[in-house]
Structure formats: C-alpha cells, structure tokens
Amino acid sequence: MQKLQTNRPTFLNLLKIRQPLPAVVSILHRISGVLLFFPGIPLLLYGLEMTLRSPEDYARFQSLAGSLPFRLVALLLLWCFLHHLCAGTRFLALDLHLGGALPQARLTSRVVLAAGITLTLLISSWILQ
C-alpha cells in the first residue's frame, strides 16, 4: 500500500491563527457572559450585602470603592456588560436574518467593538466626575 502524503501541519499553534472579526466578537461575547456570571454576580451581591449590613461595613465599602483595584474590576465588569449587551443585540438581529451577509457581519462586528469601548469610556468618565 502506498503511504498517503498530506501537507497537514504536525504542530498547530493556536496563537498564530488569525480569527475573523465576527469570530472575535463571538468569543468576547462568551467570555464577557462568563465574567458577568461568575465573578460579577457574586461580587455585586457581596457589595450589596456589605452596604446593607451595618454603618461600619458601609463605610468600609466606601473606602474599598475608592481603591484602584476596585475601580479597575468595576471598569472591566462595566465593559463586559456593555459588550455583552451590544453583541447580544447583534446576535438577535442575526437570528432574525438581518445583517447576515459577510460585509454587514464585518461592519456590525466593528460597530459592536467600538460601541462597547466607547460606551464604557463615556459611562466611566460620567461616573468618575
């Protein structure tokens, strides 16, 4: 029997594969959903419980909310929420067969990324005033 010769790679480097923009938006949609669910909801509930427990815990939460790590985590969760909202709206439109052609899919992917970042910057600058 002849040995089949293929030109397939023997080592697949996943970091060198360039995904199309709609795939990147889809992956970020999933990641943002996971981050909102697992660390986002427990942190939100713990902060709410901390503010309602006692005046001392409320003061402790206020001092914690002013720290840089807290603000960075809040900024990340804000971006996750806004990206997930924008990408989810895009996917609902795709489910309705709106914008499914390749040029429109690429355009709406760019719009989702730009909207998520822009809304995050606008809302965070408004909150930090």
C-alpha positions as MATLAB code, in Angstrom:
seq = 'MQKLQTNRPTFLNLLKIRQPLPAVVSILHRISGVLLFFPGIPLLLYGLEMTLRSPEDYARFQSLAGSLPFRLVALLLLWCFLHHLCAGTRFLALDLHLGGALPQARLTSRVVLAAGITLTLLISSWILQ';
ca = [
       0.000    0.000    0.000;
       1.103    3.476   -0.744;
       1.511    5.833    2.124;
      -0.783    8.855    1.924;
       1.126   12.084    1.806;
      -0.543   15.155    3.171;
       0.636   18.669    3.679;
      -1.052   18.999    7.024;
       0.923   20.667    9.783;
       2.211   18.481   12.545;
       2.039   21.269   15.110;
      -0.878   23.686   15.273;
      -0.053   26.929   17.067;
      -3.385   28.370   18.186;
      -1.837   31.739   18.998;
      -0.810   32.289   15.381;
      -4.242   31.625   13.906;
      -5.931   34.883   12.941;
      -9.663   34.723   13.550;
     -12.068   36.876   11.510;
     -13.585   39.822   13.370;
     -17.085   38.282   13.747;
     -15.463   35.268   15.419;
     -13.548   37.527   17.815;
     -16.778   39.332   18.729;
     -18.481   35.984   19.318;
     -15.646   34.754   21.543;
     -15.628   38.027   23.505;
     -19.416   37.744   23.893;
     -18.994   34.344   25.527;
     -16.103   35.488   27.717;
     -17.984   38.590   28.855;
     -21.023   36.470   29.706;
     -18.923   34.116   31.816;
     -17.222   37.024   33.602;
     -20.575   38.646   34.307;
     -21.986   35.415   35.681;
     -19.222   34.024   37.840;
     -17.234   36.834   39.431;
     -19.693   39.606   38.515;
     -22.853   38.443   40.268;
     -21.163   37.240   43.485;
     -19.157   40.474   43.780;
     -22.272   42.562   43.193;
     -24.257   40.632   45.795;
     -21.402   40.791   48.303;
     -21.102   44.561   47.816;
     -24.846   44.979   48.243;
     -24.826   42.821   51.374;
     -21.874   44.794   52.708;
     -23.646   48.126   52.255;
     -26.799   46.876   53.974;
     -25.206   45.049   56.910;
     -24.133   47.938   59.157;
     -22.923   51.532   59.013;
     -19.360   50.350   59.662;
     -19.482   47.931   56.728;
     -20.977   50.674   54.560;
     -18.037   52.929   55.418;
     -15.643   50.046   54.712;
     -17.300   49.514   51.325;
     -16.989   53.226   50.520;
     -13.273   53.166   51.283;
     -12.886   49.972   49.257;
     -14.797   51.501   46.327;
     -12.268   54.310   46.136;
      -9.302   51.991   45.634;
      -7.676   51.474   42.252;
      -8.146   47.657   42.096;
     -11.857   48.039   42.815;
     -12.222   50.665   40.106;
     -10.358   48.507   37.591;
     -12.572   45.496   38.346;
     -15.663   47.713   38.102;
     -14.421   49.069   34.763;
     -13.846   45.532   33.471;
     -17.315   44.433   34.569;
     -18.841   47.543   33.005;
     -17.149   46.740   29.693;
     -18.291   43.107   29.976;
     -21.872   44.223   30.490;
     -21.877   46.742   27.652;
     -20.086   44.444   25.198;
     -22.402   41.567   26.087;
     -25.425   43.831   25.581;
     -24.244   45.161   22.207;
     -23.100   41.760   20.921;
     -26.304   40.123   22.155;
     -28.343   42.683   20.247;
     -26.264   41.931   17.151;
     -26.831   38.203   17.553;
     -30.570   38.737   17.953;
     -30.548   40.659   14.667;
     -28.605   37.808   13.062;
     -31.228   35.364   14.340;
     -33.822   37.479   12.527;
     -31.705   37.169    9.358;
     -30.660   40.823    9.456;
     -27.044   41.591    8.576;
     -26.033   38.031    7.795;
     -24.059   38.790    4.644;
     -20.303   38.926    5.081;
     -19.806   42.694    4.578;
     -22.635   43.504    7.007;
     -21.369   40.957    9.530;
     -17.931   42.544    9.477;
     -19.395   46.038    9.780;
     -21.647   45.140   12.696;
     -18.717   43.426   14.415;
     -16.727   46.645   14.190;
     -19.721   48.608   15.460;
     -20.127   46.254   18.444;
     -16.462   46.557   19.429;
     -16.457   50.329   19.026;
     -19.768   50.746   20.861;
     -18.644   48.619   23.802;
     -15.418   50.558   24.255;
     -16.989   53.969   23.619;
     -19.911   53.397   25.978;
     -17.546   52.089   28.652;
     -15.368   55.190   28.408;
     -18.379   57.536   28.391;
     -20.121   55.922   31.345;
     -16.926   55.561   33.374;
     -15.992   59.213   32.807;
     -19.518   60.254   33.788;
     -19.387   58.131   36.973;
     -15.922   59.346   37.961;
     -16.798   63.053   37.747;
];
